[in-house]
Amino acid sequence: MADPRIRQIKIKTGVVKRIAKEKIVYEKEAEQQKNRIQKIKDEGQDEHNIRKQEEVLQESLMMVPDCQRRLIKAFADLKNTLETEKDLAENEDYITAQQVLKDAEAQLPETEIA
């Protein structure tokens, strides 16, 4: 039977990977929305339309800090799990988890990297 610790590492790795990807998507979406708003303003479109687009932008911008908080928590959880399960260091899933942590580190605020 497979080691249940490996299963936990796989799950936590997936969570970190998904949240990091989600954060990137929201940041890109916010940037695209900013460009869309500027284009609408340049075209001199209806003020109501501009306000609605700005609301969409605000929703995207609100999701970034939410993803950030969840990523910090998931990152710390996976990191702690890997530290307590060092005996699995030769396992492929453990190595993958380490790489995911390394990749996700770029998405963390500078103050959280320790």
N, C-alpha and C positions, 0 to 999 in steps of 0.2 A: 504494500500500500504506500502511496506517495506521502511524503512528509507534510503534515498540515502547516508547518511553518513556511514551506515553499509556496503553498497556496496563498497564505496571507501576504507574502512578499509580492506574488504576482498581482493580487488584487490591489494592493497599495501602490504598486508601480503603475498600474492602469489608471488609478485615480489621479496620481500626480501628472501623468502624461496627458490625460483628458483635460484637466483644469488648466494646465499650461497652454494647451492648444486653444482652449476656449478663450483665454485671456488675450491671446494674439488675435483671434478672430474679432473680438469686440473692439480692440484697438484699431484694427484695419477698418472695421465698419464705421467707427467714429471718424476716422480720417476721410473716408469716402463721403460720409455725410457732410463734413465740413466743406469739402470741395463742391458737393451738390448745392449746398446753401449759397456758397459764393457765386456759383454759376447762375442760380435763380435770381440772386440780387443783381448781378450784372445784366441780366436780361430784363430787369425791371418788372418782374412778375408780381402778382397780387400779394399784398402784405399778409393775408390770411394763410396763403400757401407757405410763405417763408416761416411764419410762426409754427405751423404744423411740422415743417421739416426740422426746425430747431428743437421741438419737443422730442422728435425721434432721436436727434443727436444727444439730447440730455439723457434719454433712456439708455443709449449705448454707453455713454460716459459713466453712468451710475453702475453699470455692470462691471466695469474694470476694477474698482476697489473691492467689490464683492468677490470677484475671481481671485484677486490678490490675497484677500484674507483666507479664502478656502485653500489656495495654493500653499500659503505659509504653513497652515495647519497640516495639510496632507504631506508636505515636504518634510516637516519635523517628525511626523509619525513614521514615514518610511525610513528616514535617517536613523531614528531610534531603533526601529525594528532591525535594520541592518547591523547596527552596533551591537545589539544583544544576540544576534545570530551569526557571529563571525565564523563559527565552525562550518557554516555553509558557503564560505567564500569561494570555494571551487565550483559551486553550482552555477549553471548557465543563467538561471533566473536571478540569482544574486548579482551576478556580473551585469546583467541587463538593467537591474534596478539601480546599480551604482551609476551606470551611464545615463539613465533617465534623470537621476538626481543632478548629475553634472550639467545636463542639458537644461533642466528646469531652473538651475541657479541663476541663469541670465534673466529670468522673469521675476526674480525676487527683488525687493527694494534693497539698497545697499546696507541698510541697518540690520536686516534679517540674516545676512550671510555671516556665519560665525564658525 
